[in-house]
């Protein structure tokens, strides 16, 4: 019966002591597992890291002048705060946004929010964020303030990265410009 099975499987006859290793199945299985692991490492770890980790940096925040009325000029007169973007995994990054000035107020403010930036492509993404501090005070546990912003990253001015944030529901438009590197 054993010889008939081996003949049907187009295998060479083996002795009673034949094992998994001597039948030649171990090497193809191990090779396949190693190749699969390498492909997954490249497609799920290395390529996303190369594509999105370049956004990780410290940025100055600038407003768009008269953005509510269709303005498109960046107000370089003063940074409105700073943001830090950190790569987390795949297409997900973390952003911490600290605003110290407002476009409509002359006095100093202290607003901070934290969010998750998910990049759909190398140029476009979305931030879901929540405020941690308003007017210098931490938000009370029973209160919340959150929102969404669209992200556009496809511009460089000189050697600095530029990221545009387009807010929904009255959160305005901002420009993040890479800080000077010392």
Z-matrix of the N, CA and C atoms (Angstrom, degrees):
N
C 1 1.438
C 2 1.525 1 111.43
N 3 1.325 2 116.82 1 -42.38
C 4 1.449 3 122.25 2 179.48
C 5 1.524 4 111.05 3 -61.29
N 6 1.329 5 117.12 4 -41.87
C 7 1.460 6 121.24 5 -179.62
C 8 1.524 7 110.33 6 -65.32
N 9 1.334 8 117.61 7 -38.02
C 10 1.455 9 121.51 8 178.71
C 11 1.527 10 110.62 9 -64.67
N 12 1.352 11 116.80 10 -42.37
C 13 1.460 12 120.93 11 176.97
C 14 1.528 13 111.16 12 -60.38
N 15 1.315 14 117.03 13 -47.09
C 16 1.462 15 121.10 14 -179.66
C 17 1.525 16 111.24 15 -64.63
N 18 1.315 17 117.68 16 -36.06
C 19 1.453 18 121.47 17 178.21
C 20 1.524 19 110.18 18 -66.78
N 21 1.339 20 117.00 19 -43.09
C 22 1.467 21 121.46 20 179.31
C 23 1.520 22 111.50 21 -66.07
N 24 1.309 23 117.66 22 -34.84
C 25 1.466 24 121.49 23 -179.82
C 26 1.518 25 111.84 24 -83.27
N 27 1.313 26 117.15 25 1.48
C 28 1.452 27 122.06 26 -179.27
C 29 1.521 28 111.02 27 60.61
N 30 1.319 29 115.83 28 38.00
C 31 1.459 30 121.35 29 178.73
C 32 1.519 31 108.86 30 -105.41
N 33 1.261 32 115.63 31 155.99
C 34 1.453 33 120.56 32 174.72
C 35 1.510 34 109.35 33 -76.17
N 36 1.321 35 118.32 34 145.68
C 37 1.453 36 118.97 35 177.93
C 38 1.528 37 110.58 36 -62.76
N 39 1.312 38 114.91 37 139.17
C 40 1.454 39 120.16 38 179.76
C 41 1.516 40 108.62 39 -123.41
N 42 1.297 41 115.66 40 163.60
C 43 1.461 42 120.52 41 -178.50
C 44 1.517 43 109.95 42 -80.08
N 45 1.315 44 115.95 43 172.02
C 46 1.459 45 122.09 44 179.14
C 47 1.521 46 111.32 45 -60.51
N 48 1.319 47 117.78 46 -29.21
C 49 1.453 48 121.81 47 -177.90
C 50 1.531 49 112.06 48 -85.17
N 51 1.319 50 118.45 49 8.48
C 52 1.461 51 121.61 50 -178.24
C 53 1.519 52 109.61 51 -59.88
N 54 1.299 53 115.06 52 140.69
C 55 1.451 54 119.48 53 -178.91
C 56 1.527 55 109.44 54 -126.37
N 57 1.293 56 113.20 55 179.05
C 58 1.464 57 121.66 56 178.35
C 59 1.528 58 110.92 57 -56.76
N 60 1.315 59 116.94 58 -39.85
C 61 1.467 60 121.94 59 -177.95
C 62 1.524 61 111.21 60 -70.12
N 63 1.346 62 117.70 61 -45.05
C 64 1.465 63 119.20 62 -175.75
C 65 1.520 64 113.05 63 -73.85
N 66 1.327 65 118.96 64 -17.18
C 67 1.467 66 119.98 65 177.72
C 68 1.519 67 111.25 66 -81.11
N 69 1.313 68 118.81 67 -8.09
C 70 1.453 69 122.29 68 174.99
C 71 1.513 70 114.78 69 85.78
N 72 1.301 71 119.28 70 16.83
C 73 1.463 72 121.75 71 -179.70
C 74 1.521 73 113.12 72 -90.62
N 75 1.295 74 119.10 73 -24.70
C 76 1.455 75 121.64 74 -176.02
C 77 1.526 76 112.30 75 -65.92
N 78 1.312 77 117.52 76 -45.93
C 79 1.472 78 120.45 77 -176.38
C 80 1.531 79 111.57 78 -61.83
N 81 1.345 80 120.92 79 -48.10
C 82 1.470 81 119.21 80 178.66
C 83 1.521 82 113.08 81 -63.03
N 84 1.334 83 117.17 82 -36.30
C 85 1.467 84 119.20 83 179.91
C 86 1.523 85 110.55 84 -67.55
N 87 1.317 86 117.74 85 -46.77
C 88 1.463 87 121.25 86 179.39
C 89 1.527 88 110.13 87 -63.07
N 90 1.324 89 117.83 88 -43.16
C 91 1.469 90 121.85 89 178.56
C 92 1.524 91 110.68 90 -60.53
N 93 1.307 92 116.81 91 -42.36
C 94 1.462 93 121.19 92 178.69
C 95 1.525 94 111.47 93 -63.82
N 96 1.307 95 117.35 94 -42.63
C 97 1.465 96 121.04 95 178.62
C 98 1.523 97 111.69 96 -64.41
N 99 1.315 98 116.99 97 -42.94
C 100 1.468 99 120.73 98 178.75
C 101 1.532 100 110.10 99 -64.38
N 102 1.334 101 118.03 100 -44.19
C 103 1.466 102 121.49 101 179.45
C 104 1.523 103 110.83 102 -62.97
N 105 1.319 104 117.39 103 -41.86
C 106 1.468 105 121.14 104 177.83
C 107 1.523 106 110.60 105 -62.50
N 108 1.314 107 117.26 106 -42.92
C 109 1.459 108 121.24 107 178.00
C 110 1.520 109 112.58 108 -61.49
N 111 1.318 110 116.73 109 -41.23
C 112 1.468 111 120.67 110 179.03
C 113 1.522 112 110.91 111 -66.21
N 114 1.316 113 117.17 112 -43.96
C 115 1.476 114 120.92 113 179.05
C 116 1.524 115 110.04 114 -62.13
N 117 1.328 116 118.21 115 -45.24
C 118 1.459 117 120.87 116 178.25
C 119 1.524 118 111.81 117 -62.65
N 120 1.317 119 117.56 118 -41.50
C 121 1.462 120 121.16 119 177.78
C 122 1.521 121 110.76 120 -59.62
N 123 1.319 122 116.60 121 -44.14
C 124 1.466 123 120.24 122 -178.93
C 125 1.523 124 111.14 123 -68.31
N 126 1.354 125 117.83 124 -50.17
C 127 1.464 126 120.64 125 -173.82
C 128 1.518 127 114.27 126 -77.09
N 129 1.328 128 118.16 127 -29.72
C 130 1.457 129 120.25 128 -175.04
C 131 1.525 130 114.42 129 -102.17
N 132 1.330 131 117.62 130 -14.21
C 133 1.462 132 119.78 131 -177.61
C 134 1.530 133 111.13 132 -124.03
N 135 1.300 134 118.02 133 -59.92
C 136 1.467 135 121.49 134 -171.40
C 137 1.527 136 112.46 135 -68.98
N 138 1.337 137 118.23 136 -50.53
C 139 1.471 138 120.33 137 -178.32
C 140 1.530 139 112.95 138 -62.76
N 141 1.350 140 119.81 139 -47.32
C 142 1.467 141 118.02 140 175.88
C 143 1.525 142 112.70 141 -61.33
N 144 1.315 143 117.64 142 -39.00
C 145 1.472 144 119.98 143 178.78
C 146 1.529 145 110.53 144 -60.98
N 147 1.345 146 117.46 145 -45.71
C 148 1.473 147 120.39 146 179.46
C 149 1.522 148 111.70 147 -64.08
N 150 1.329 149 116.59 148 -33.76
C 151 1.459 150 121.56 149 -175.65
C 152 1.525 151 112.07 150 -76.60
N 153 1.330 152 117.83 151 -40.88
C 154 1.461 153 120.72 152 -170.07
C 155 1.522 154 115.39 153 -111.26
N 156 1.320 155 119.62 154 -18.62
C 157 1.467 156 119.79 155 -178.10
C 158 1.524 157 111.75 156 -68.56
N 159 1.327 158 117.68 157 -18.41
C 160 1.469 159 119.89 158 178.65
C 161 1.526 160 112.04 159 -64.79
N 162 1.338 161 118.34 160 -16.68
C 163 1.462 162 121.19 161 176.66
C 164 1.523 163 111.99 162 -78.23
N 165 1.323 164 117.82 163 -18.33
C 166 1.460 165 121.66 164 -179.61
C 167 1.520 166 109.83 165 -65.06
N 168 1.325 167 114.78 166 119.17
C 169 1.468 168 118.96 167 -178.83
C 170 1.522 169 109.12 168 179.88
N 171 1.333 170 115.78 169 180.00
C 172 1.463 171 123.22 170 172.66
C 173 1.529 172 107.69 171 -103.76
N 174 1.329 173 115.63 172 138.89
C 175 1.456 174 121.43 173 -175.70
C 176 1.523 175 110.93 174 -132.19
N 177 1.337 176 116.50 175 148.45
C 178 1.452 177 122.50 176 167.08
C 179 1.520 178 107.39 177 -88.56
N 180 1.346 179 116.59 178 146.19
C 181 1.462 180 121.64 179 -179.63
C 182 1.525 181 108.81 180 -104.17
N 183 1.319 182 115.91 181 131.62
C 184 1.461 183 122.38 182 176.11
C 185 1.526 184 108.87 183 -128.07
N 186 1.344 185 115.92 184 149.71
C 187 1.455 186 120.90 185 178.08
C 188 1.523 187 110.24 186 -93.91
N 189 1.307 188 115.37 187 162.44
C 190 1.460 189 122.50 188 171.47
C 191 1.527 190 106.10 189 -95.13
N 192 1.323 191 116.81 190 125.32
C 193 1.465 192 120.41 191 -179.54
C 194 1.524 193 110.13 192 -64.64
N 195 1.327 194 114.80 193 132.22
C 196 1.467 195 122.36 194 175.04
C 197 1.530 196 112.25 195 51.95
N 198 1.320 197 116.06 196 41.75
C 199 1.471 198 119.87 197 -176.11
C 200 1.529 199 112.27 198 -66.89
N 201 1.346 200 117.82 199 -26.82
C 202 1.466 201 120.15 200 179.00
C 203 1.524 202 111.89 201 -65.88
N 204 1.332 203 116.47 202 -25.58
C 205 1.461 204 120.93 203 -179.69
C 206 1.519 205 112.29 204 -107.05
N 207 1.312 206 116.84 205 24.10
C 208 1.464 207 120.54 206 176.16
C 209 1.514 208 115.03 207 88.56
N 210 1.347 209 117.80 208 8.95
C 211 1.462 210 120.46 209 178.75
C 212 1.518 211 111.37 210 -64.23
N 213 1.330 212 114.75 211 150.64
C 214 1.461 213 117.74 212 -178.90
C 215 1.522 214 112.93 213 -135.28
N 216 1.327 215 116.74 214 13.50
C 217 1.464 216 120.77 215 -179.17
C 218 1.529 217 110.08 216 -91.78
N 219 1.328 218 115.68 217 129.12
C 220 1.461 219 120.69 218 178.53
C 221 1.526 220 108.90 219 -75.65
N 222 1.338 221 116.46 220 131.86
C 223 1.457 222 121.93 221 179.15
C 224 1.527 223 108.82 222 -88.13
N 225 1.343 224 115.40 223 95.95
C 226 1.456 225 121.01 224 -179.32
C 227 1.530 226 112.99 225 -85.67
N 228 1.345 227 118.06 226 3.19
C 229 1.461 228 120.44 227 -175.01
C 230 1.529 229 112.21 228 -62.92
N 231 1.324 230 117.11 229 -32.98
C 232 1.460 231 119.31 230 178.55
C 233 1.529 232 109.18 231 -158.87
N 234 1.330 233 116.85 232 137.42
C 235 1.466 234 118.53 233 173.13
C 236 1.532 235 109.40 234 -67.62
N 237 1.310 236 116.11 235 142.40
C 238 1.461 237 121.10 236 -179.74
C 239 1.519 238 112.09 237 -93.36
N 240 1.307 239 116.94 238 -0.29
C 241 1.455 240 120.95 239 -179.98
C 242 1.515 241 109.83 240 155.89
N 243 1.330 242 115.23 241 -159.57
C 244 1.457 243 119.17 242 178.54
C 245 1.522 244 109.80 243 -143.13
N 246 1.311 245 114.85 244 156.29
C 247 1.463 246 121.60 245 178.47
C 248 1.516 247 108.39 246 -133.29
N 249 1.316 248 114.78 247 148.34
C 250 1.463 249 121.62 248 176.13
C 251 1.526 250 106.94 249 -124.38
N 252 1.323 251 115.35 250 127.79
C 253 1.456 252 120.63 251 177.62
C 254 1.523 253 107.60 252 -114.91
N 255 1.336 254 115.25 253 131.35
C 256 1.473 255 121.25 254 179.94
C 257 1.522 256 108.88 255 -125.23
N 258 1.326 257 115.47 256 135.47
C 259 1.459 258 121.12 257 176.49
C 260 1.521 259 109.36 258 -73.81
N 261 1.332 260 117.14 259 134.40
C 262 1.466 261 121.01 260 178.42
C 263 1.527 262 111.40 261 -108.22
N 264 1.321 263 117.53 262 -64.19
C 265 1.470 264 121.68 263 178.71
C 266 1.521 265 108.45 264 -168.00
N 267 1.316 266 114.62 265 154.77
C 268 1.463 267 122.96 266 -179.74
C 269 1.527 268 110.23 267 42.60
N 270 1.336 269 118.18 268 -116.46
C 271 1.461 270 121.42 269 -178.17
C 272 1.528 271 112.17 270 -105.26
N 273 1.334 272 117.31 271 21.45
C 274 1.459 273 122.01 272 -177.20
C 275 1.525 274 111.10 273 -109.22
N 276 1.326 275 114.53 274 132.96
C 277 1.450 276 121.92 275 177.30
C 278 1.522 277 108.45 276 -130.29
N 279 1.313 278 116.45 277 160.86
C 280 1.457 279 122.27 278 176.60
C 281 1.522 280 107.79 279 -110.44
N 282 1.326 281 116.67 280 139.19
C 283 1.461 282 120.47 281 176.55
C 284 1.525 283 108.95 282 -125.56
N 285 1.326 284 114.81 283 135.13
C 286 1.464 285 122.17 284 172.80
C 287 1.523 286 105.94 285 -119.12
N 288 1.318 287 115.65 286 120.42
C 289 1.465 288 123.61 287 -171.45
C 290 1.523 289 108.07 288 -115.61
N 291 1.330 290 117.35 289 118.89
C 292 1.466 291 122.47 290 -179.82
C 293 1.523 292 108.35 291 -118.10
N 294 1.322 293 115.01 292 112.62
C 295 1.465 294 121.06 293 -177.89
C 296 1.516 295 109.41 294 -103.30
N 297 1.344 296 116.41 295 124.09
C 298 1.462 297 121.00 296 -178.65
C 299 1.524 298 112.94 297 -110.04
N 300 1.331 299 117.22 298 -15.07
C 301 1.473 300 122.29 299 178.14
C 302 1.520 301 107.50 300 -134.16
N 303 1.331 302 115.88 301 156.62
C 304 1.466 303 120.80 302 177.32
C 305 1.520 304 107.97 303 -121.71
N 306 1.308 305 116.49 304 151.04
C 307 1.464 306 119.24 305 -178.01
C 308 1.525 307 112.41 306 -69.53
N 309 1.343 308 119.20 307 -22.09
C 310 1.466 309 121.56 308 -177.97
C 311 1.527 310 114.01 309 -103.46
N 312 1.323 311 118.15 310 -9.02
C 313 1.456 312 121.60 311 -177.07
C 314 1.522 313 109.72 312 -117.96
N 315 1.325 314 114.76 313 148.73
C 316 1.461 315 118.59 314 178.98
C 317 1.521 316 111.50 315 -93.54
N 318 1.346 317 116.96 316 -24.36
C 319 1.459 318 118.38 317 -179.27
C 320 1.521 319 110.77 318 -80.86
N 321 1.305 320 113.58 319 163.87
C 322 1.461 321 120.86 320 -179.08
C 323 1.527 322 109.95 321 -76.20
N 324 1.321 323 116.54 322 144.37
C 325 1.460 324 121.51 323 177.55
C 326 1.526 325 108.53 324 -128.93
N 327 1.306 326 115.89 325 170.78
C 328 1.466 327 120.36 326 176.61
C 329 1.519 328 108.30 327 -140.28
N 330 1.331 329 115.80 328 92.63
C 331 1.462 330 122.35 329 175.01
C 332 1.521 331 107.20 330 -114.61
N 333 1.302 332 116.44 331 137.28
C 334 1.460 333 120.54 332 176.44
C 335 1.519 334 108.99 333 -136.14
N 336 1.318 335 114.03 334 137.37
C 337 1.457 336 118.14 335 171.58
C 338 1.513 337 110.02 336 -137.60
N 339 1.325 338 113.69 337 159.31
C 340 1.452 339 121.47 338 -177.69
C 341 1.522 340 106.50 339 -130.19
N 342 1.321 341 115.48 340 141.86
C 343 1.452 342 117.33 341 -178.46
C 344 1.511 343 113.54 342 -152.27
N 345 1.320 344 113.62 343 170.46
C 346 1.455 345 122.21 344 175.09
C 347 1.514 346 108.13 345 -108.03
N 348 1.298 347 115.29 346 123.78
C 349 1.461 348 122.71 347 179.38
C 350 1.523 349 107.42 348 -100.92
N 351 1.326 350 116.58 349 119.55
C 352 1.460 351 122.03 350 177.93
C 353 1.522 352 107.25 351 -113.52
N 354 1.317 353 116.00 352 116.71
C 355 1.461 354 121.10 353 -179.69
C 356 1.529 355 109.31 354 -89.95
N 357 1.347 356 116.50 355 120.22
C 358 1.462 357 120.15 356 176.89
C 359 1.527 358 110.56 357 -77.54
N 360 1.327 359 116.47 358 -37.27
C 361 1.464 360 122.63 359 174.67
C 362 1.521 361 106.54 360 -132.74
N 363 1.312 362 117.31 361 -176.95
C 364 1.465 363 119.17 362 178.75
C 365 1.527 364 111.82 363 -71.79
N 366 1.342 365 118.10 364 -11.01
C 367 1.462 366 121.21 365 -177.77
C 368 1.526 367 115.10 366 -115.54
N 369 1.336 368 118.43 367 -19.63
C 370 1.459 369 121.22 368 -173.78
C 371 1.520 370 110.96 369 -130.76
N 372 1.348 371 113.94 370 144.75
C 373 1.450 372 118.52 371 178.55
C 374 1.510 373 111.70 372 -161.46
N 375 1.326 374 116.23 373 -172.51
C 376 1.456 375 123.30 374 -178.64
C 377 1.519 376 109.00 375 -138.64
N 378 1.332 377 115.28 376 141.84
C 379 1.462 378 121.37 377 174.27
C 380 1.529 379 107.84 378 -113.79
N 381 1.309 380 116.29 379 129.60
C 382 1.459 381 122.36 380 166.32
C 383 1.524 382 105.17 381 -106.23
N 384 1.347 383 116.77 382 124.02
C 385 1.461 384 118.82 383 -173.27
C 386 1.521 385 111.30 384 -134.56
N 387 1.333 386 113.80 385 162.74
C 388 1.459 387 121.11 386 174.21
C 389 1.527 388 108.10 387 -140.50
N 390 1.330 389 115.14 388 143.84
C 391 1.456 390 120.36 389 178.42
C 392 1.522 391 109.80 390 -76.98
N 393 1.319 392 114.41 391 137.30
C 394 1.458 393 120.42 392 174.08
C 395 1.530 394 110.88 393 -104.38
N 396 1.358 395 116.16 394 -26.21
C 397 1.465 396 122.19 395 -178.75
C 398 1.526 397 109.50 396 -141.22
N 399 1.330 398 117.27 397 132.41
C 400 1.464 399 123.00 398 172.99
C 401 1.518 400 108.44 399 -128.00
N 402 1.324 401 116.17 400 130.41
C 403 1.451 402 123.45 401 -179.11
C 404 1.526 403 111.83 402 51.66
N 405 1.338 404 114.60 403 37.91
C 406 1.458 405 120.28 404 175.03
C 407 1.517 406 114.90 405 81.98
N 408 1.332 407 118.47 406 0.39
C 409 1.459 408 121.23 407 -178.77
C 410 1.527 409 109.88 408 -118.07
N 411 1.324 410 117.01 409 137.16
C 412 1.474 411 119.04 410 176.00
C 413 1.522 412 110.24 411 -61.47
N 414 1.319 413 116.38 412 143.94
C 415 1.460 414 120.50 413 177.06
C 416 1.525 415 109.64 414 -65.23
N 417 1.322 416 115.28 415 139.49
C 418 1.459 417 119.35 416 177.40
C 419 1.523 418 109.35 417 -66.18
N 420 1.318 419 116.28 418 153.79
C 421 1.466 420 121.23 419 -175.46
C 422 1.521 421 113.08 420 -61.67
N 423 1.333 422 118.37 421 -28.16
C 424 1.456 423 120.28 422 -178.23
C 425 1.533 424 112.99 423 -93.14
N 426 1.329 425 116.95 424 6.64
C 427 1.467 426 120.99 425 178.65
C 428 1.522 427 109.75 426 -118.33
N 429 1.300 428 114.99 427 154.29
C 430 1.468 429 119.47 428 176.98
C 431 1.518 430 109.69 429 -147.61
N 432 1.295 431 114.35 430 152.38
C 433 1.466 432 121.78 431 174.49
C 434 1.519 433 105.95 432 -146.90
N 435 1.308 434 115.81 433 115.24
C 436 1.456 435 119.90 434 -176.34
C 437 1.514 436 110.29 435 -140.09
N 438 1.323 437 115.04 436 168.91
C 439 1.458 438 119.26 437 -178.44
C 440 1.517 439 111.74 438 -170.29
N 441 1.330 440 113.42 439 -175.53
C 442 1.460 441 121.94 440 -179.34
C 443 1.522 442 109.25 441 -129.87
N 444 1.301 443 115.86 442 148.81
C 445 1.455 444 121.96 443 173.88
C 446 1.521 445 108.47 444 -138.51
N 447 1.311 446 116.40 445 142.87
C 448 1.456 447 121.86 446 171.65
C 449 1.522 448 107.21 447 -86.87
N 450 1.321 449 116.18 448 149.21
C 451 1.454 450 122.50 449 -177.26
C 452 1.520 451 108.84 450 -121.93
N 453 1.331 452 115.99 451 132.41
C 454 1.457 453 121.35 452 174.91
C 455 1.520 454 107.00 453 -125.48
N 456 1.325 455 115.33 454 121.58
C 457 1.460 456 120.85 455 178.27
C 458 1.531 457 107.59 456 -129.62
N 459 1.296 458 115.63 457 99.58
C 460 1.456 459 118.73 458 176.41
C 461 1.515 460 111.06 459 -156.89
N 462 1.288 461 115.34 460 25.94
C 463 1.457 462 118.55 461 -173.37
C 464 1.522 463 109.26 462 -133.94
N 465 1.296 464 115.63 463 142.05
C 466 1.466 465 122.12 464 170.85
C 467 1.516 466 106.85 465 -133.63
N 468 1.284 467 115.22 466 136.25
C 469 1.464 468 120.53 467 174.52
C 470 1.520 469 105.53 468 -115.29
N 471 1.306 470 115.33 469 107.82
C 472 1.454 471 118.76 470 -173.99
C 473 1.512 472 108.41 471 67.95
N 474 1.314 473 116.97 472 -124.04
C 475 1.467 474 120.35 473 -179.64
C 476 1.527 475 112.28 474 -107.07
N 477 1.350 476 118.43 475 13.38
C 478 1.459 477 121.94 476 -177.49
C 479 1.527 478 111.39 477 -104.07
N 480 1.333 479 114.46 478 138.91
C 481 1.463 480 120.49 479 175.70
C 482 1.529 481 109.17 480 -77.22
N 483 1.334 482 115.61 481 144.04
C 484 1.456 483 121.65 482 177.80
C 485 1.522 484 108.84 483 -128.49
N 486 1.332 485 115.53 484 131.87
C 487 1.463 486 122.01 485 178.29
C 488 1.522 487 107.56 486 -125.85
N 489 1.329 488 116.40 487 129.86
C 490 1.460 489 122.38 488 177.83
C 491 1.531 490 108.60 489 -99.80
N 492 1.334 491 115.83 490 133.14
C 493 1.458 492 122.39 491 175.57
C 494 1.522 493 107.81 492 -114.19
N 495 1.319 494 116.76 493 123.16
C 496 1.454 495 122.14 494 -178.59
C 497 1.520 496 107.26 495 -115.92
N 498 1.337 497 115.43 496 108.79
C 499 1.458 498 120.33 497 -173.31
C 500 1.511 499 113.36 498 -80.81
N 501 1.320 500 115.60 499 153.77
C 502 1.458 501 122.82 500 173.84
C 503 1.523 502 108.10 501 -104.99
N 504 1.304 503 117.08 502 155.38
C 505 1.471 504 123.02 503 174.53
C 506 1.527 505 113.10 504 57.06
N 507 1.311 506 117.98 505 47.18
C 508 1.452 507 122.16 506 173.93
C 509 1.515 508 116.28 507 82.08
N 510 1.330 509 118.79 508 11.42
C 511 1.461 510 120.06 509 -179.36
C 512 1.520 511 113.23 510 -85.70
N 513 1.315 512 119.30 511 -0.10
C 514 1.450 513 122.26 512 171.17
C 515 1.515 514 115.95 513 74.01
N 516 1.334 515 114.07 514 -178.20
C 517 1.461 516 121.17 515 179.67
C 518 1.520 517 108.91 516 -117.93
N 519 1.323 518 114.92 517 139.50
C 520 1.461 519 121.59 518 -178.90
C 521 1.519 520 109.04 519 -135.83
N 522 1.323 521 114.12 520 160.81
C 523 1.457 522 120.46 521 176.52
C 524 1.524 523 107.50 522 -126.30
N 525 1.318 524 115.96 523 127.42
C 526 1.457 525 121.27 524 175.20
C 527 1.521 526 108.21 525 -101.85
N 528 1.314 527 116.51 526 123.65
C 529 1.462 528 121.94 527 -179.36
C 530 1.520 529 107.84 528 -120.47
N 531 1.316 530 114.43 529 128.16
C 532 1.464 531 121.42 530 -177.35
C 533 1.527 532 110.71 531 -51.59
N 534 1.335 533 115.38 532 133.78
C 535 1.476 534 120.26 533 178.75
C 536 1.523 535 110.13 534 -68.05
N 537 1.328 536 114.20 535 157.07
C 538 1.462 537 119.36 536 175.53
C 539 1.512 538 109.43 537 -62.92
N 540 1.315 539 115.08 538 137.10
C 541 1.464 540 119.54 539 177.73
C 542 1.511 541 108.93 540 -97.22
N 543 1.328 542 115.25 541 132.55
C 544 1.463 543 120.00 542 -178.56
C 545 1.491 544 109.86 543 -102.43
